Amino acid sequence: MSLHRTAATPGMEREHGLALLRQMLLIRRFEEKSAELYSAGKIRGFLHLYIGEEAIAVGVMQALAPEDAVIATYREHGQALARGLSAGKIMAEMYGKANGCSRGRGGSMHLFDAKLRFFGGYAIVAGGLPIAVGLALADKMRERRAVTACFFGDGAVAEGEFHESLNLAALWRLPLLFLCENNLYGMGTPLAQSESQTDIHLKAQNYNMAAEAVDGMDVLAVEAATQRALAQVRRGDGPYFLELRTYRYRAHSMSDPELYRSKEEVAEWRRRDPIALFDAYLRKESLLNDAELKTLEADVANDVDWAVAEAEKGDWEAVADLERDVYASPAA
């Protein structure tokens, strides 16, 4: 499959490059700390880490506008952080505390912030796709300029909602950007064992939708592809589909024994670590040095420490409020 990659960008501003690197570092360190806290019993339930896929969330969010909507999956910490959700509120949510972004009721898989139009992660595979269609339809009917960006994994491609959502989005020419994070495994099933056509973007083309495959380990390639796609969607040309080829370095979830792939395969993909690749690019372009990287790492470490402190000091929801928003009160 031919992937769109971005060569050195002439004249890229140092500030922008360092901002991209900082966001990827924040996601990586936040996720590493989350794994540590899960092992310590501070975070419970399910935990799906985004380590290795940081370039996608960071690259996409650069191109989105505040009025755009975002729908994500259960592996959504990276998207939430890149969208601007508070690291403290996200960590508190994973602790189950009332100061979390979903008041402690959603946990790791259900982050939400209406003000940022971040409309949640969805635990059901492909469950966010029909919701994204509805959001985009609402924006079109209201004649808003907003675009809905919908993240999902390659495992969602096997679900009926995938085909139904693409069909309706194309049929109604909705302002919708489909973002397939293809990390080559649907839980423990390799893509080639679940899909007869592994070039996923070709499936979107069957619905008369513009689509392309992009190197999801290259943050600049992701940013450029998202800008191209959004320009077309905002012109009213209908939805756009990006297949972002990536790889998760950790298991599907913290409870996954990871017996379905070899250590050699993971090591091979680690040679294309998105953070290391971008670090090397910035140094080549004389946009980063050791001192600046050390400062970024210290800054990110402080953010992660602050997030943990916010979670630790947060209160549990009062017992009297546990039925709030769960059961309707009987009519008087």
N, C-alpha and C positions, 0 to 999 in steps of 0.2 A: 504494500500500500504506500502510495506517495504521501509524505507528510509535509505540511507547510512549516518551515523553520525560518527563524529570523536571523540574518547575519548581523554583524556589528552595525549599530544604529549611529550614523554620523551625527555628532553634535548633541547626543542625548545629555540632558542636564544632569549634573552630579546629584542634585537634590532629588530628582525623580528616581534615579538609579538606587540611591541609598534608601529611599522610602520603600521601594519594592523589596529590597533585601531585608530591611527591618521587619516588614510585614511577614515575610516568609520565615524569618528567624523567630518571630513571636509565635507563629503557629506551631513551629517545630518544638520550641522549648515548652510551650503551653501543653502540647500533647505528651511530651516526655514526662512532664510533671504530673499530668493526669494519669498516666500509666503507673507512676510511682504511688500516687494516692489511692488508686484502685487496689493495688497490691496491699496497701496498708489498711484497707477496709473503710477509707474515708468516702470513696465514691462507690456506689453499689448499683446493682442492676446491670445493664448492658453498657459497654464502652467500645466504640468503633473509632480507631485512630486514623488520622489523615496523613500520617508521616509518609513522605514521598510524593504527595500530590499537591504540595503547597503552591506550586506555580500556577495551577489552574484557578484556585480561588482568588489569588492575588491578581493575576493577569486579567481575569474577567471583571473584577470589581473596579479596576481602574477606568473601565469604559462605561460602566453603568452610571446613570444619573440618580439623584435622590428620589425622584418621582417614580422610578422603575421599581417593580416588585421582584422579590426573590423567593423561589421555592426550592427547598433542598431535601436531602435524604437523611437517614439516621447517622451518616458520617459527615456532620455539618459543622463541626467546631471551626474548621478553617474558613468556611464561607461566612460564618457569623462574625468571627474576628475581623476578617477582611472587609466586611460590610460596615463595621464600626460598632458592633455590640460591645459593651463593656466586658473586659476579661473577668472583672470581679463578679459581675452578674451571671456570666456563663459558668464560672467555677461554683458560685453559690447554688446555681440551678443543679449542677451535677451532684452537689452535696445534698440536695433536697431541701435547701433552706428557703425561707419565705422571701428573702431579699434576692432570689434568683430571677432571671428574666421571665420565667413562667411561674413565678411564686413557688418554686420547688415542686410543682406538680408534673412537669414534663420530663425532667431529667436530661440526660445526655442526648437523647434522640428527638427531643421536642423543644428546641430553642425557638424563641418568638420575640419579636419587637415590632409592634404595629407602626410606631413612629418612623422607623427605618424601612418600613415596608418589607421586613424580613418575616415572611409568613410561615415560618416553621420548617423543621425537619419532619419527615414522615417515616414511620417505622415499617410501613407496608411497602414492599417493593413495587414500584411504579405508582404508588398511591398519590403522589404529588402531581402527576401528569394531568389528570382530568381537572384538578383544582387550578393548575396553571392555565388551562384552556378557559376555565370560567373567569379567572381574573383578567385575562387578556380580552375576552369577549366583553366584560364589563367596561374596561377602559375604552374599547373601540366604540361601544354604544354611547358612552359619555363623551366621546370625541376628545379624550385625553391623549397626550403625546406619549404617555408611559408605555414601556415595554415590560413584559414579564419574562424573567430569566429563570428557566427551570433546569436544575441540576438533577441528574439521575445516573445510575451505574449501568454497566453493560448487562447485568442480570435482569434489568427491567425490560430489556428488548424482547424477552420471551413472553412477556405478559400481554394480554389482550388490550389493556389500557394504553399501552404504547402505540399500537396501530390505530386504535380508535381516536386517540388524542392527536396524532399526526394528521390523520385524515381530516378531522374537523378543523384543525388549525389551518391547514392548507385550503380546504374548501371555503372557509369563511375569511381567509386572508387576515388572520389575526396577528397582532403585534407581539409575537412570541419568539423567544430565542431558546431553542432546545440545546442543552449542554450535556452530552453523554460523556461521563468520566469513565472511559474504558480502561480499567486496570487489569484486564485479561482474565479475571476470575469472578464468577458469581458465587459468592461464599467460597466453597471449595471446588467448584466445577470450572475447569478451563473453558474459555470461550469456544474453542474448536469442538468441544463435546456437547455444546448446547445450541450452537448456531451453524447452520450450513453455509451461511454467508457471514464471514467474520469481519468484512469491511462494512461496519455498521452504518456509516454515512450513506452508503448506497441504498439502504432500505428507505431512508428519508427521501432520496431522489425519486423513488417509485411513487411517492405521493406528490410529485411535481413541486418539490420543495428544494430550494437552494441548500446545498450541503457540502461540507469539506472535512477532511481529516487534518488534525493539527498535532504537532509535537507538544504534548502536555507536560513535558519536562522542561520546556523553554518558556520562561515567563514572558519574554518579549514576543514570542510567536503567538502565545495565547492572547496577550493584550492586543496585538495587531489584528488577529483574526476576529476578536470580539468587536473591535472598532469597525471592521469591514462589514460584519454581519449586522450590527446595530444601524449602520448608515442605511442599509437596504431596508431593514424592517421599519425604520422611522420614515422612510419615503412612502410607506404604504404598499410595499411590494410583497407583503405576506411574511410568514415565518421563515426562520433560518435555522439550520441544524449544524452544530459543531461536534464532531467526534474528537475528543481530546485523549490521545493515547498516553497513558500514564502507568504507574505501578505503585502499589502500596507496599512498604517495606515491612510492616508489621502484619500480624495475622488478621483474619477477617474481623475478629473481635477478641477481647481479652480472654474469652473462654475457648478460643479455637486452638487445638493442638497443632495445626498447620502441617498436616501430613501429606498434603496434596502437591507440594512443590519442593524442589531441591534447594539446598543452601547455595549451591553453585548458581542457580538461576537468580536468586535474590542478590547474590554478590555481583553478578553481571549487571543487573539493573542499578545497583548502588554506584556503579562507575558513572552513571548518568544522573546522579543526585542533582535535583534542580537548584538547590542552594549552592552547592559546590560549583556547578556549571556557571551560575550567574556571578558568583564571587570571582571566578577566573576571568569572566568577560569584563567585569568592572575593573579589575586590575590591569588587564590588557589595554583598556581604554584610559588608563590613568585616572580612574574615578574612585578608587578605593585603595587604602593602604592599611597596614597592620594596626596602626593606632586608631583609625576610624572604625575598623571591625571590632576592636576591643571595646570601644565606646558603645557601639551598637549592641554588642552582647551584654554589656553591663546594664544598659538601659532596658533591654528586654528582660533580663533577669529580675530587675526591680519591678517591672510590670507583673511578672508571674508571681513573685513573692507577695506583691500587693493583692493580687487576685486570690491567692490562698488565704491571706489574712482576712479579706472580706468574707470569704466563705466560712472561715472558722468562727468569726464573731457574729455571723448571722443567726437569727432566731428561727426555731422551728415554727411552723404554722400552728396557731392556737387550735386546740381540739374543738372549740366551739365553732370554728370556721370550716371544718373539714367537709361539711355538706354543701358549702357555698359553691355555686356553679355546677353542682353535680345533680342535685334533686330539685325539682320545682316545688315550691310551696303550694299547698292546697288553696284553692280559691276561698276567699273569706265568705 
